[in-house]
Structures are given as C-alpha cells and as structure tokens.
C-alpha cells in the first residue's frame, strides 16, 4: 500500500470501514490505470521547457494576510514598448515554470509577468484560507504592483489560474474593460470540479459510486509528500496528461508537481471544494478564448463548454477551442498549438486598443475649435 492510499484511507476511516474500503478501491483503480499505461519512453529534452535564457526582474508582493507572492517580470527588448502586458496565472500544484513554453515563445517581444500562487513555488502562504476569492485578491495585488501604470493586460489562466481570473472579474466587474484587453481560460472550470472529473474511469461499479465525492475531496486536500518513484511519472501522466504526451513533458510535469509544498497543495485543494465563480465568468466582458484538451481527465471539456456558453450569453466568447488527444497540461503538451492561439489573442487585444485610440482621436478632433471660421 503506498503512502497516498494510507493517508487517504486514514481520512476515510473516520466515516467507517465501508467508506475506507470504497476509497481504497477507487484510489487503487486510478493507480492501476496509470500503471497499465506504457512506460515513459526515453526522450530528448524539450527546448520549449528550458529555463528562459533571459533572467527576469523579481519582486515580492505582500498581501494583507501575510502571504508573499513571487513575481517575475520579463521586459520587452524595446524600452519604449507600450503594448499589452501578458500576465500568466498557473494552476494547482504548479509554479511559474509551467509557463516556460510561452515565456520562451514571447521572450523580448513584449512585457510578460508570471507569478507563483500563494504557497506554490517561491511564494509563501498567508493566514487566510486560500479560496478563489483570496486568490483573486492576490491577482489584484500583482496587477497593482507589477503592471506599469496605464498599461492594459492580457490575462492567461490555467486550471486554478483560470478560476482565479474568473473570481477576480467577479470582484472587479466594473474595471474589466478598462484593465483587460483579452483573456484565455485554459483547462479550467467555473463550478463543480469534484462532480465531473474522469479520474475514476467510466466503468466504476455502481456500489463504488457513493464514495467518489469523498475520494475526490481527499485527493485534492490531503497534504501529502509525493514520493519520487519509478511508477510516479506513469501515474502523473494518467491523471494530468494524455497518454501520448512526450517523455520529456511527463518528466517535467511530474517533477513540478512533486516540488509543490504538500501543505499548500492540500490547503488550495480544500479551498476549491464547493466554489462557484460563474458570476465572474459573465463579468469577463472582453474577448475571451476558452481552450481545453479532449483527453483532460481532471477538468474535462464539459467545464469549458459551460464557460463558453456563459461567455456567449454576454457576447464575450471569442473562440472555444478543443484539442484532440491533449490532457490537462495543455500548454505544455501542445505548446506550439497553444502559442498560436496566444499570438492570435494578443493580436486581438492590440487591434482593440488601436480601434479605441482611433475613436478617441476622432472624437478629440471633432471637439477641437475650427481656425478661421
């Protein structure tokens, strides 16, 4: 019995032996499904995942409850650049390196900001329970501290990062159009993540169905040190990636997830239980692209369809993209395809700014006094 099963069963045992047995069967099934997959094939390093060649400017943003957020800024090569700043918000158990393929793609072309969510990477946890509401306040603190005055942003969020952006929009609905030019919500959800995941497969016996919700809660909220074992990457791939993911990508993701603080992973996982940010989804009244992998087991396409529908109702849906044979770590697994979408969204934001500036200039000339009349 591995350490994960032991700790999760300790929680389940509180509810009785039958519950513990049900949790054991479900957890064992997930592990077995992962181990049935092909071994991780030897692979050359993926250049997209390399540490960016230019060192970022590092700042630390402090919050009212004592959190310290590690913020990295990669400036544009042009010191006079005034284009939109791209702000990346990573997902649960990840860190700033999740965005290496995008930072390497855009490095020097424009100003980029990536930060570690509280308790992740080099950011410290604060005293507040890390719910989406608190993470949204963190994002606001980063925007206030790191985005140059007068600059608009393109917000890009993965998984929990997408939830953070939607929660931020809920808190700042009146400011979205002034501060944000476009948004990308990648592999994310607005509500009910524990009721619609596909971790336990489609053929779970009926008698185990009652235990799925509790097992899901234990899975996300157990503060467990993930062991470095030969089986670990195969289970990571099964949970978070498509079966076809490259070996280098699987290794990178496995190491990133294991590096996450167990306490932070458990606290943020617990903070996601029961959340609902749908009012924030409809507050995103700027062009918003929703993208997901068809093979995402953690937050399957049903979530993205729901978000896209809400955005369509308010006229803010730009595109809804589903990539075949791609899992939850989409912008790593399909970096080239995601970067194409990212480039298109950035261009969309720039065109919107140009139109706005042209309208402002036209209005100004119309109000100007006429000489010689």
ChimeraX attribute file (.defattr): number of C-alpha atoms within 10 A of each C-alpha:
attribute: neighborCount
match mode: 1-to-1
recipient: residues
	/A:1	7
	/A:2	9
	/A:3	12
	/A:4	17
	/A:5	18
	/A:6	12
	/A:7	16
	/A:8	23
	/A:9	21
	/A:10	12
	/A:11	17
	/A:12	22
	/A:13	15
	/A:14	10
	/A:15	11
	/A:16	10
	/A:17	12
	/A:18	12
	/A:19	20
	/A:20	20
	/A:21	16
	/A:22	21
	/A:23	27
	/A:24	19
	/A:25	16
	/A:26	23
	/A:27	22
	/A:28	16
	/A:29	16
	/A:30	16
	/A:31	20
	/A:32	13
	/A:33	17
	/A:34	21
	/A:35	17
	/A:36	11
	/A:37	13
	/A:38	10
	/A:39	13
	/A:40	18
	/A:41	10
	/A:42	9
	/A:43	11
	/A:44	9
	/A:45	14
	/A:46	14
	/A:47	12
	/A:48	18
	/A:49	20
	/A:50	14
	/A:51	13
	/A:52	18
	/A:53	9
	/A:54	12
	/A:55	11
	/A:56	15
	/A:57	11
	/A:58	15
	/A:59	16
	/A:60	17
	/A:61	20
	/A:62	18
	/A:63	18
	/A:64	12
	/A:65	12
	/A:66	13
	/A:67	20
	/A:68	22
	/A:69	27
	/A:70	24
	/A:71	22
	/A:72	19
	/A:73	20
	/A:74	23
	/A:75	20
	/A:76	18
	/A:77	12
	/A:78	11
	/A:79	9
	/A:80	7
	/A:81	13
	/A:82	14
	/A:83	17
	/A:84	25
	/A:85	26
	/A:86	25
	/A:87	22
	/A:88	24
	/A:89	27
	/A:90	25
	/A:91	24
	/A:92	20
	/A:93	23
	/A:94	28
	/A:95	25
	/A:96	23
	/A:97	21
	/A:98	22
	/A:99	23
	/A:100	21
	/A:101	25
	/A:102	23
	/A:103	28
	/A:104	17
	/A:105	18
	/A:106	18
	/A:107	19
	/A:108	15
	/A:109	15
	/A:110	19
	/A:111	25
	/A:112	24
	/A:113	26
	/A:114	26
	/A:115	28
	/A:116	23
	/A:117	33
	/A:118	23
	/A:119	25
	/A:120	28
	/A:121	21
	/A:122	19
	/A:123	20
	/A:124	18
	/A:125	21
	/A:126	18
	/A:127	11
	/A:128	12
	/A:129	15
	/A:130	22
	/A:131	19
	/A:132	23
	/A:133	19
	/A:134	20
	/A:135	24
	/A:136	23
	/A:137	18
	/A:138	24
	/A:139	21
	/A:140	17
	/A:141	16
	/A:142	23
	/A:143	18
	/A:144	12
	/A:145	15
	/A:146	19
	/A:147	19
	/A:148	13
	/A:149	9
	/A:150	10
	/A:151	14
	/A:152	24
	/A:153	26
	/A:154	24
	/A:155	24
	/A:156	24
	/A:157	23
	/A:158	29
	/A:159	23
	/A:160	27
	/A:161	28
	/A:162	27
	/A:163	32
	/A:164	30
	/A:165	28
	/A:166	31
	/A:167	29
	/A:168	26
	/A:169	24
	/A:170	21
	/A:171	18
	/A:172	18
	/A:173	18
	/A:174	12
	/A:175	11
	/A:176	20
	/A:177	16
	/A:178	12
	/A:179	17
	/A:180	22
	/A:181	26
	/A:182	29
	/A:183	30
	/A:184	25
	/A:185	28
	/A:186	28
	/A:187	31
	/A:188	28
	/A:189	29
	/A:190	24
	/A:191	19
	/A:192	15
	/A:193	19
	/A:194	21
	/A:195	11
	/A:196	16
	/A:197	18
	/A:198	15
	/A:199	22
	/A:200	21
	/A:201	12
	/A:202	7
	/A:203	6
	/A:204	13
	/A:205	8
	/A:206	7
	/A:207	8
	/A:208	14
	/A:209	12
	/A:210	12
	/A:211	19
	/A:212	19
	/A:213	14
	/A:214	17
	/A:215	24
	/A:216	21
	/A:217	17
	/A:218	22
	/A:219	20
	/A:220	21
	/A:221	22
	/A:222	20
	/A:223	21
	/A:224	19
	/A:225	15
	/A:226	17
	/A:227	12
	/A:228	11
	/A:229	8
	/A:230	10
	/A:231	14
	/A:232	19
	/A:233	22
	/A:234	25
	/A:235	21
	/A:236	19
	/A:237	27
	/A:238	26
	/A:239	22
	/A:240	22
	/A:241	28
	/A:242	23
	/A:243	19
	/A:244	14
	/A:245	20
	/A:246	21
	/A:247	20
	/A:248	19
	/A:249	19
	/A:250	27
	/A:251	18
	/A:252	19
	/A:253	23
	/A:254	21
	/A:255	16
	/A:256	17
	/A:257	18
	/A:258	18
	/A:259	16
	/A:260	20
	/A:261	20
	/A:262	20
	/A:263	17
	/A:264	24
	/A:265	23
	/A:266	20
	/A:267	20
	/A:268	26
	/A:269	23
	/A:270	20
	/A:271	19
	/A:272	22
	/A:273	17
	/A:274	12
	/A:275	17
	/A:276	18
	/A:277	21
	/A:278	19
	/A:279	16
	/A:280	21
	/A:281	30
	/A:282	23
	/A:283	25
	/A:284	27
	/A:285	23
	/A:286	22
	/A:287	21
	/A:288	26
	/A:289	23
	/A:290	22
	/A:291	25
	/A:292	31
	/A:293	27
	/A:294	21
	/A:295	23
	/A:296	26
	/A:297	22
	/A:298	22
	/A:299	26
	/A:300	23
	/A:301	24
	/A:302	14
	/A:303	20
	/A:304	24
	/A:305	18
	/A:306	16
	/A:307	23
	/A:308	24
	/A:309	17
	/A:310	20
	/A:311	25
	/A:312	17
	/A:313	10
	/A:314	14
	/A:315	15
	/A:316	22
	/A:317	21
	/A:318	19
	/A:319	17
	/A:320	18
	/A:321	19
	/A:322	17
	/A:323	17
	/A:324	12
	/A:325	17
	/A:326	24
	/A:327	30
	/A:328	26
	/A:329	27
	/A:330	26
	/A:331	25
	/A:332	27
	/A:333	24
	/A:334	17
	/A:335	19
	/A:336	15
	/A:337	13
	/A:338	21
	/A:339	17
	/A:340	12
	/A:341	17
	/A:342	22
	/A:343	14
	/A:344	12
	/A:345	23
	/A:346	23
	/A:347	14
	/A:348	17
	/A:349	22
	/A:350	18
	/A:351	13
	/A:352	16
	/A:353	16
	/A:354	12
	/A:355	11
	/A:356	12
	/A:357	12
	/A:358	12
	/A:359	12
	/A:360	12
	/A:361	12
	/A:362	11
	/A:363	11
	/A:364	10
	/A:365	11
	/A:366	10
	/A:367	9
	/A:368	8
	/A:369	8
	/A:370	8
	/A:371	5
	/A:372	4
	/A:373	4
